[in-house]
Amino acid sequence: MQHTKTTTVYLFLILTFYINCKNIDNKDIKNEIVKNDTTTLELKDPESLVSNTEEIKNESTTFFFNKIFNKQMFPLDVEKTDVEKEFRTKKIEINKNILYFLDCSTEIRIKNDKTKNYLNGQQNIEIYDDILSEFNFKLTEDVKYIIPLYPDNKCNLPSERFILLDKNNLLFIYKGYLVLFTKSLNSNPEDVELSKIICDDEKGNMEDGFITNCVINENLKIAYDIFIKESEINEIKYLKKDIPLKDLNYTMNDEVEVFYKNKINALSIELFFQGGETFITFANKNNKTEIIIKNFPQ
């Protein structure tokens, strides 16, 4: 009986030692994977690659070739028309964390960063914005971009990185040119119509208020018309369809007071509600109009 108990104890100790050794081995393997893939340090599972990205939802998203920007990012002896021929019938599809291009698919990661960090300084941002302004685009303060999960994948991707300009537009560099792919609800690239107003994401809080910065590459009058037609802010319904030529104030439905104030190449609009205030300013310089929308809820 004593011999049986002793044998049982030995077996228990051996089993415990074996399990501990396995745990140590597993930890070493996991640590080695993290060390070898420095871009996954904060990710716990593949689903987290896209869970915080509004542009790429769970359903499949398809971007069709739209345009090649005229200016090159850097001088290469490549004709724009040759690049257009390469992409004219192409599309890029993203489904969860998989990117499909031609007959190939590769696992991707969607990341966020400050644009200034991503492009290594303000000077590079200005180069991008100068080229993007051709089609009324502008980089925002933060950037979302796509990179392959495995850089040595065998897919013949046109670029190692893709910038998500917004929920509808995908951008990358190819042979010195910026290439634009655009999402079309009708799955027909010819039906794609680019927005003429470019807005950053709204920032702020209930205590300090909210602010949105927009830009339209037109003079003040045209920019105002575009803003009335394309802006999605709730206050649009209280604004004049045509820009007033002089200072103006009026009350609508006894619920909001509106004040227009004109200056040279500038316009400010103040709206006062029972539940808060909204200030919209237009400032035109070099045929480009910057718009600032400030909301202060009460």
N, C-alpha and C positions, 0 to 999 in steps of 0.2 A: 504494500500500500504506500509506504514511504517512498519507494522507488518510482512509483507512478506519479506521485506529486512532484518529485524532483524533475522528472522528465517533462511534465507539463510546464513547470516554471521555465526550464531551458527553452522549450519550444516557444513560449510567449516572448522571452527575451530576444530570441533569434528573429521572430516575426516582427517585433517592434523595431529592431535594428535595421531590418530589410526595408520596412516602410519609410523610416527616416532617411535612409540612403536614397530611396526613390524620390522623395520630396526634394532633397538637396539637388539631385540631378535635374529634376524638372525646373527648379528655380534657376539653375545655371543656364539651361536651354532657353528659358524665357528671357533672362537677362541678356543673353547673347543676341537674341532676335531684336530686342530693343536697341542694343548698341549698334547693330548693323543697319537698322532702319531708323535714322534719327528723326525722320519726319512723322513718325507714329508715336512719339513719346506721350502725347496727351490723348490718344485715341484708344478706346477699349474694344471696339468691335467694328466690322465693316459698315454697319448701319450708321454709325456716328459720323461717317465721312460726309453724309449728305443731310443729316437730320436737322442741322441748323442753317441750311441754305434754302432761301425762299425760291430762287430761280429754278433749281432742279428739284422737282417734286417726285413723288413715287412713280407717277405715270411717265411714259416715254415722252421725251421732248426732242423734236427734230428741228435742226437749224439748216436752212438752205443757203447756198451761195448767193450773196447779194452784190457786193461791189469790191473793187480794188481801189484803194485811195491813190490819188495821182502822185503825190510826193513820196519818194523813197525815204525810209528811215536811215539808210546808209547807202552810199553809191555802189551799185553793182551793175554790170553790163547785161541787164535783163530787161526785156521789153514788157511793159504792162500788159499788152495784148496777149503775150505768151502765157503769162500767169493766169489771165482770165480764161484762156482756153483750157488750162489744167483743171480749173475748178467749176467751170460753167455748169456742169450737170451733177456736181457733187453735193453731198449732204453729210451732216454730222448728227448722229443720234445719241442721246444720253438717256439711259434707263437705270435709275438708282445710281450705283457706283460703277457702271460699265459704259464706256464710250465706244461707239461703233463708227468706223470710217472705212469706206469701200467694203471689202469682204473680210475685214478684220475687226476684232473686238479686244479691248484692253481694260483692265481695272484701273480706276482713277481715284484721285483724292481731290476734293474741293477745299481750298484753303482761303483764309482771310488775312489781310495784312494792311498796314498803312501804305498808301500808294507811294509816299515819299521813300519808305524803306524798300518797297518792292522794286522800284525803278532807280534806286540809288541816287536820290536827290531831286531837287526842284528843277534843275536844268533839263533833265530827261523828261519830266512831266510836261514841261513847256514844249518840248519837241513833239511829244505825242499829241498834246492839245492843239498845236498848230496844224498838224496833219488831220486830226479828227474833226476840226472845225469845218472842213470842207463839206461834211455831211451832218453838221449841227450836233456833233458829239463832243463830250468833254469828260475827262476823268474826274471821279469823285475823290473825296479825302481818303476813303477806304476802298480797297480793291478785293474782288473775289476772283480767284483764278483756279484753273484746273491743271493738274499735273498727273502723268501716269504713275501708278503705284509702283510699277517695276520699270525703271528707266531703260533696262536692257531688253524690253519686250520686242518681239519681232514684227510688230505692226509698223507699217510704213506711214506713220503719222506725219502730217505736214509741219507740225511744230511740237516742241517739247512742253510748251505752256500755252494755255488759252485763257484770255481775259473775258470774264462775263461783264460786259459794259452795263447791262441791265437785264431784266428778265427775258428780253426778246432778242438780244444781240450778243454775238460771240466774236471775239477778235483775236487774231494771231499774226505773227510776222512770218513772211515767206519770201525768200529771195530778195530781201530788202524792202518789201512792200507790206503795208498793213492790209490784211484780208478780212472782210466782214461777212459773217454768216448770220442770217436773221430767221427767227421763228415765224412761220406763217400758219395761221389757224386753218387756212384753206389748202395747206400743203402745196401751194403754188408760189414759187419765188417771185413770179411776176406781179403777184397781188400784194407784195409787201410794200407798205408805205411807212417811211421813217418819220418818227416824231420830230417836230421842229423845236420843241422845248425840252431842255435837259435839266433835270432837277436832282439834287442830292437827296439822300434819305432825311426825313425829318428828325431833328435832334432836340432834346430838352426834356422837361418834366412839368408836372402840374404846378409846382411851386415857382419855378423860374420862367415858365413859358416855353413855347416851342418855336423853332426857327427852321425854315427851309430855304436853301439857296438854289436859284435856277439861272439859266443863261439861254438867250436866243440870239442867234447870229444875224440880226437884222437891226434896222434903225428903230427908234422908239415907237413910231406909229405902227409899223408892221408888227413889231414885237408885241404891242398891246393887243392887236387883232388876233395874233396867234395865241396869246395867253388866254383870251376870252374863249377861243374855240377849243383849246386843248387842255387847259388846266383842269384838274379834277378836284380842286378845293371847293368846299361848300359855299364859300362867299361869292362865287362867280355869279350866282343868281341875283345878287344885289348890285352888281356893277353895270355900268353903261356899256352897250355893245360897241359903240364908237368912242374913241378917246376924246374927252372934252377939250376944247381949245382954250379954256380959261378955268379959273378956280370955280368950284361948284360944290354945293352941299344940298342934300335932300334926305327925306325920311321915307322909309318903305314899310307899309303895313303896321305902322306904329311899333315896330319891333327892332329896327336898326336905323341908326343915323350914319350917313355916308358923307365924307368930305374928300374932295379932289383938290390937290394943290399942285399947280404947274410951275416948273422952273425950266431953265434952258437945258435941254437934253436930259430932263429928269421929271419924274412924276411920283407923287406920294398919294396913297389912298388910306384913309382912316375909317374904320368901321367900329361902331360902338353898339354892343348888344347888352341886354340885361344880364347875360351870362358871360360876358367877357369883351375883349377888344382884339381887333386884328389890324395890323399895319402892313401895307404892301408898298414897296418902293421900287421904282424903275430908274436905272441909271445907264445912259447910253454913252459909249466911248468907242471910237474906231469902228463904227458900224456894228457894234456888239452891245446887246442890252442885258445887264445883270439885274436880276429880280430877287428881292429878299422878302419873305413872308414871315411875319412874326405873329404868333397867337398867344394871348394871355387869358386863359380861362379864369373865371372867378369862383 
